[in-house]
Amino acid sequence: MRGKVRVLLVDLVYDFISSLLYGVGIYTFASRGGFATGGFSGLALMVNHLTALPIGALTLLLNIPVLLLSYHTLGRIFLAKSIKTMVVQTLVIDLLMPLLPYYRGSELLAALFAGVFMGVGLVLVYIRGSSTGGSDFLTLSLHKAAPHITVGQFSLLIDGLILSAGVFVYKNIDAALYGLISTFACSQIVDRILYGAGSGKMALIITTRGMEIADAISRETERGSTLVKAVGTFSGTEKDMLVCACSKGQIFKVRSAAHAIDGGALVMVDELDEVYGEGFKTPEREKKAPPAP
């Protein structure tokens, strides 16, 4: 019981700090910057611009039908944590943020810093396994109904519609452009903080000179490779497949080393959100309880 209370208290602290940061982005920078961000917060900003209704309460109201729609998709525990986060965020934005001054400087800086503060706030929410609801819930529900369309495509469609609506609400195209900058900055902050420290690239190299290329990669980047024997289904000939994980700054050297040895090598490059092991992030090991005396 004490453990659950402690987890709840920690969650509430994270919710408060994240809501404060998110509120600075939405209220201090975006609400007087003449633009709306993506997601349901952007819709709330536009309605607030037209009616002066509170942004936090509007966001919560917009989330209610999506919450009902997403109940079976997201699960009871995650949904309960998300509702808690949304309530805290609503209270902070509507009761605490009006006590702070607005930013009235450059609209471009307002868009950038709105995205930065919102992104950091979202990271704290995601770390605790929660969510701020909104378009995230909607995209997951739509993807379940139409699985042939990816979550990313649904998200792009929804944010595109919301940002486009800003042109008509604020009566200028700059509103959509600043909203796009803010949304992009927010997504970049989330990706960089959550995954940036351990992100990298992976090269898959199909060649007939695997060991030579592996030696060249090792000399150029001090990265090891894994060689796997493979067979080309079109030609029926035996090939070497090299798998090499490296940093983003090293992928050009890896590709160049492969083509310097074998100009006909097939090199495929993919993004890696996280890489654990030597030369990358150290895996987190579960701490064992000390032996009983």
Secondary structure, DSSP 8 states (H G I E B T S, - for coil): -HHHHHHHHHHHHHHHHHHHHHHIIIIIIITTTT---SHHHHHHHHHHHHH---HHHHHHHHHHHHHHHHHHHH-HHHHHHHHHHHHHHHHIIIIIGGGS----S-HHHHHHHHHHHHHHHHHHHHHTT----THHHHHHHHHHH-TTS-HHHHHHHHHHHHHHHHHHHHTSHHHHHHHHHHHHHHHHHHHHHHHGGG-EEEEEEEES-HHHHHHHHHHHH----EEEEEE-TTT--EEEEEEEEE-TTTHHHHHHHHHHH-TT-EEEEEEES--BSTTSB------------
